[in-house]
Amino acid sequence: MNWLFAFVITCLIELTVVASIARRSQRKTAAIDSLAANLLTHPAAWYLIRSIDLPWLAAQFTIVAAEASRVMYRATS
């Protein structure tokens, strides 16, 4: 699997999940934030898995922790 294909699949899944759990008035912002988070973290995950040979699950836990932090998403109330 190449990086671009993996990135597109990741974005399709994560954008769908984020948009579905966001409030209706914040879906667009949440989707944009999700895309930005993926642009920052997906290359890191790819590097960890492909170059350092970190197990996939360990890389996923690392990336999920980074994406789940409020730093990745705009604080909205």
C-alpha positions in Angstrom: 0.0 0.0 0.0 1.4 3.4 -0.9 1.2 6.5 1.4 -1.4 8.4 -0.7 -3.8 5.6 -0.8 -3.4 5.0 3.0 -3.9 8.7 3.6 -7.1 9.0 1.6 -8.6 5.9 3.3 -7.6 7.3 6.7 -9.2 10.7 5.9 -12.4 9.2 4.6 -12.8 7.1 7.8 -11.8 9.8 10.3 -13.6 12.7 8.6 -16.8 10.7 8.6 -16.5 9.8 12.2 -15.6 13.3 13.4 -18.3 14.9 11.3 -20.9 12.4 12.6 -20.1 13.1 16.3 -19.8 16.9 16.0 -22.7 19.2 16.6 -24.4 20.1 13.4 -23.3 23.7 13.6 -19.6 22.6 14.0 -19.3 19.8 11.5 -17.5 21.9 8.9 -14.9 23.1 11.5 -14.5 19.6 13.0 -13.9 18.1 9.5 -11.3 20.8 8.7 -9.6 20.2 12.0 -9.6 16.5 11.4 -8.0 16.9 8.0 -5.4 19.2 9.5 -4.7 16.7 12.3 -4.3 13.9 9.7 -1.9 16.1 7.6 0.3 16.5 10.7 0.1 13.0 12.1 -0.3 10.6 9.1 3.3 11.2 7.8 4.6 10.6 11.3 2.6 7.3 11.6 3.8 6.2 8.2 7.4 6.9 9.2 7.1 5.1 12.5 5.7 2.0 10.9 7.8 1.9 7.7 11.2 3.2 8.8 11.5 2.4 12.5 9.4 -0.8 12.1 7.2 0.2 15.1 4.3 -2.2 15.4 1.2 -0.9 13.7 -0.9 -0.9 17.0 1.8 1.0 18.9 2.0 3.6 16.2 -1.8 3.9 16.2 -1.9 4.5 20.0 0.7 7.2 19.6 -1.2 9.0 16.9 -4.6 8.6 18.5 -3.2 10.2 21.7 -1.9 13.1 19.6 -5.1 13.6 17.7 -7.3 13.2 20.8 -5.5 16.1 22.5 -7.4 19.4 22.4 -4.3 21.0 20.7 -5.3 19.3 17.4 -8.8 20.7 17.4 -10.1 24.2 17.9 -11.6 24.7 21.3 -15.3 25.1 20.7 -18.1 25.3 23.2 
